[in-house]
Amino acid sequence: MKRFQLSTIPQLLGASIATRLATDTTTQLFNPFLVTIAAGLGLDVLTLGRLVSLRSLMGLGSPLFGSAADRFGYRRVMRIGLLLAAAGMFFVGSGAGLYTVVVGMMLTGIGLSAFVPTLQAYMSARLPYHQLARGIGILEYSWALAGIVGLFAMGFLFERVGWQAPFFVLGGGMLVGWGLFGLFPSARAESPARQSSQPPAAAGFSFARLAAFFDLGPNRRSAYAVIVSAALFFFAQFHVIIAHGAWLKAEYGLGPVLLGSVALAQGLADLCGSVLVSLITDRVGKKRSVQAGMLGALLVFVVLPFVNVGLWPVIGALVLMRFAFEFGIVANISLASEQAPDRRGKVMTLAAAFNLLGGTITGFSGPWAYTQFGVWGLGSVAAVATACGFVLLTVWGRDGAG
């Protein structure tokens, strides 16, 4: 009897978005609720910020999963990632002590960094090029829905049930996703990565072997420009986002439910950015779309300290910032996926690793900058990082490998 599969693009996108609602809510969970979770765990905000950085640091191993996915298939790696991330959430939610939280954050970071970029590579491999940005844009609706539905619901659970409930709900959601992805058809990179120009593999460590692992082919300069510029943009955004919950609580007295409402507004902005990518980026160009998003966010970062005169101007700036970022970063996913189609899994997981390296730094930089310099410490650093990324992309980035 033939095994049932989810085989059409709408089916694959639907199941992927549903699963990523859990994973993306997990990724964003600490941004608005850092203070609430820290209190539940008995930690201070700076310590929890460092643990969030530890979670991000685990993503540096993401390229290993990408290389494995290119060789052995994306589906297997995605399912392993979901199991690891679910286990990590259960560990953190247990509240069994600092060491358990450390293990949980590490497992969650490894799992998310294996699952999300491999899923992006999987969908890129199955989508025709002329619909690539549209399909990836639709897939990234999940990030927006995590803010609109996920974080809003988590705020309700924090307030009405307790700080542990969101961890168990999200972990359970990822286990459901693990089952769904078992119904996906297999997929690999378009063609085997060319090895003729690379030194022969040898047992053990060597610099030649390391260089071969990071080789992204003839278009490597553009590929790395796209990857690093996105990482700088990602750092800039999360330098602000990681501290914005503490900012709104300290200066405007927002509690978990109201912070969840702000997250909902930001999620709507994310959705608008993703929808715009799915509607226009295939026509106007992937690189041009990324540049537009970076410039829009740069403008917000520059004015951020000047709008900190009332709650509504601040929320308006945060919403505009999220819209510009989402438009640029989602367009960057489709741009990165075509830099080296024969080793797409490696490219996407390298991009995720660089982004998570930026996220690792923000766990330290964001809370520290806000406690030391206030909003000036957030906006100015983010603006400089975004400007550097824009220049890098503009000078060396290309729209694809061709």
N, C-alpha and C positions, 0 to 999 in steps of 0.2 A: 504494500500500500504506500502510495506516495505521501511523503511528509508534508503537512500544511506549511506554507511559507507566506510571509508578508513580502510580496514581490514588486508591487507597483510603486512608483515614486510617491504618490499621495499616502499610501499605506506606510512606507518607510519614513516619510516625513512626520506623519501623525504619531507613530510610535516613538520616534526620536525626540520630538518636541515634548511628549508626555514624560519621557524618562529624564530629559534634561531639565524639566521643571523642578525635579528633585535635586539634580546635581547643581544646577545654577543657583537655586535657592540656598543650597549648602555653601557654595562659593561666596555668596553675598551676605550670608547670615550675620557675620560678625561686624559688618560695616555699621548698620544702625543700632545694633544691640550689643555692642562691645561692653558697655557699662553693665547691662543687665546680666550677661553671661558671666562676666568677671565676678559680680557679686554672688551669683549662684555657685561658682566654683571656689569662692573664697580667695580670689586673686585680685591684685590691683590691675588697672587698665594697662599700664606699661608692660607688665609681665604677660598679660594675655595678648597684647600686641606682638610681643616677641614670639609667642606660641603660634600666632597666625603667620608670622614670618617663617617659622619652622615648617608649617604646612606648605607654604609656597616654595620653600627651599627643596622640598622633596620632588618638586616638578623638574628639577635639573636632571633627573634620571629619565625624563620623558623621551628623549631621543632613542634610548635603548628600546622602549616599547614601540616607537615608530619604525625602527629598523626591523624589529621582530614582526611587526604587522605587514610590512612590505614583503617579507619572506614567507610568512606562515598564514597570512590572512588577517583582515581587520576585525572580523567578528569575534574571533577568539580573544584578542587583546582587549576589545571593548568589554566583554563579559568579565574578564579577570579584573579589570579596573572597577567595574561596578561592585563586585564582591568586596574588594579591598576598601573602597570608599564607604560602603554600608557598615562594614566591621568597624571602621574608624569612628563613625558617628555613634555607634552603640557604645564604644569605649568611652568617648568623651561624655556622652549623656549619662553614663553610669555614675559619674561624679565620685569615683572610687579613690581619688587622690591624684596628686600632681603627676606621678609617673604614668598612671593610666591615661591621663589627659595627653601627655607627651606622645605616648604610643598611638593614641587615637588620632591626634593631629597628623602624625607621620603617615599612618595608613590612609587617612583621608586624602592627604596631599598626593601620595603615590597613585591612589585610585583615580582621582579626578584628572591628574595629568596624563594618565594612560587612556582614560575614556574619551574625554572631550575632543582633543585634537585628532585622535584616531577616528572618531565619528565624523569629524569634518573631512578627513581624508577619504573615508569610505563614501560619503555622499558626493564628494567632488569626483570620485572615480566613476560614479554611476550617472552623473548629470552631464548632458551635452554642454559644450563650451558656451554656446550662445545663450544658454539658460543657467549658467553656473552661478552668477551673482544673484539671480532671482531665487534659485533653490537654496543657496547658502543664506540669503537674507531671510527667507521663510524659516529655515532651521533656527536662525538666531532670534526669531520671535520668542523662543524659550527664555532667553535672558531677560527680555522685557516682561514676559509673563511671570517670571520669578519675582520681579518687583511688584507687579500689579496684583498677583494672586498670592504668590508664595510668601513674600515678606510680610504682606498685610495679614495673612493667616497666621504666620509665626508670631507676629506681635500680639494677636488675639490669644494664642496658646501661651505665650509668656505671661500675659496678664491674668488669664483666667484659670490655667491649669498648672503652670509652673515652668521653671526654666529648663527642665529636662525634656519636656514633652516634644519640642520641635526636633530634637536629635533623633528620637525614636521614630517619629513620623517620617522624617526624611530618609533615615536608614531603611525603613520598610519600603518606601517608594522606590529606592534603588534596587532592592531585591525583586520587586515586581518588574522593573526594567530589565534585570538580568534574565528573567523568564521571557520577556518579549523579544529580546535580542537573540535568543535561541531560535527564533522563527525567521531571522533575516537570512537571505541568500548570502553566500560567501563572496568576497571580492578581494582583489589584490591590486598592486600598482599596475599601471598600464603595460609596462614592459620591464624586464629585469634591468636593474641599474648597471650601466656599462662599467666593466672592470678592466678593460684592456689597457687603459692608461694608468691604472693604479698598480702599486707594487703588490706582489703576491702576498696573501695572508700568511702569517707565521704565528706559531703558538706563543702565548705570552704577550707582554706589553712591548710595543715599539712605537717610536714617534711616527714612523711611516704608516703603521696600522692606525694610529690615532688620526693622522691627517686624512687617510682614506675614509675613515668613518665620517669626518666632517666635510668631505668633498661633496659639493652639490652640483657638480657637472659644469658644462661650459658657461652657464648663466649664473655662476656662483656669486659674482660681485653684485649683481642686481638682487639675487635671492637674499643675500645677507644684508643688503641695504634695506630691503622690505622688512626683514625680520627685526633688525636692530631699531629701525625707526618706529616700528609698532611697539617694541619694548619700551622705548622712551616715552611714547604716547601713553602706554599702559601705566608706566610708573607715575606719570604726571596726574592721570585721573585718580589713581588709587592713593596717591599721596594726600589728596583732598578727601576722598571718599572714606578712607579708613578712620579719619578723625572727625567726619562731619556729624556723626551721632553724638560724640562728646561735646562738640561745638554747640549743637542745637540744644542739648540738655543743659550745658553750663550757662549759656547766654540767654536762652529763651525758655528754659524750664520744661522742655518736651519730655514726656514719659514714653513707655514702650508702645502704647496704642497710637499716639500721635506720631511717633517716629515711624511706625508702620504705615501711617497715612502719607507721610512724606515719601517713604519708599514707594508707595503706590503711585504717587505723582511722577516720581523718577522712572518707575517702570513704564508708565504711559509714554514718557519721553523716549525711552529705549525702544518701545514698540514702534513709535513714529519713525525713529531713525532706521530700524530694520525694514519697515515697510517701504520707506523711501529707497533704500538700497535695492530691494526686490523689484521696484518699479522702474528705476532710471539708470542704475549703475551699468548694466549691460550695454546701454546705449551711449551714455556720456563717457564711459571709460572707468576702469577700476582704479588706476593710479590717480586720476583727476578727482574721483570721489573721495579717496583717502586724503588727498591734500585739502579738499574743501572742509572735511570734518576736522582736520587738525587746525586749520585757521580759525574755524568757528570756536573750537574749544580754547584756543590760545587767547582769543579776545575775552572770553569769560574769565579765564584765569587772571588776566591783567586787571580786570575791574572788580574781581571778587572782594578785595578789602574795602573798596569804596561803597559797596552795596550793603555792607554789614551794619546797617542803621535800623533795621527792622526785620521781623520774621518774614513778611511776604516778599520783600526784595531779595532776601537770601534764598528762599525757596524758589523764586523765579530764576535766579542765577543758577542754582543747582539743577533745575529742570533743563534749562538751555544747555548747560554743560553736558548733561547726560545725553541729550539729543545729538549734539555735535559729536561726542565721543562714540556713541553707538553707530552713527552713520559712518564715521571714519574707520572704526575698528572692524565692523562687519564687512565693509568693502575691502579692507586689508586681508580678510580671510580668503576671499575669492582671488585676490591679487597674489597672495602667497601660494595658493594651491596650484597655480599654473607656472611657477618659476622653474620647477623641475618635475614634470609629470611622471618620469620614470622612477622617481624616488619620493613620491608625494608624502608618504607616511613620515619619512625622516624630516622633510621640510616642515610639515605641520607640527610635529612634536618638538623640533628645534625652536620653532616660533613660540610654542607654548612654554618651553623651558626658559627662553629669554624673557617672555612676559612674566613668568612666575619669579624669575630672578628680580625683575623690577618690583613685583609684589612683595617679595621677601624684604627688600630694602624699605618699602613703604611702611611695613609693620613697625620698623624702628623710626623712620624719618617723619611719618605723618603725626603720630601722637607727640613725639618730641618737639617737632616744629611748632605745633599748636600750643603746647604747654609753655614753650619758651618765647614765642613771637606772635602768638595769636593767628588770626587769619592771614596776616602778612607772610607768615612763615609757610602757609599753605599755597597761596596764590602765586607768589613770586617764584618759588622752586618749580611748581608745575609749569609755569609759563616758559621758563628757561629750557626745561627738558623737552617740551613740545616744539619749541623753535628749533632746537638741535635736530630733532627727529624729522621735521619738515625739510630742513636743508639737506639732510642725508638722503631722504627719499627723492627729492627733486633732482639732485645731482646725479645719483647712481641708479635709482630704481627704474625698472622697465615694466611694461604691462604684461609681459609673459616671456616664455623662453624662446619664442620665435624671432 
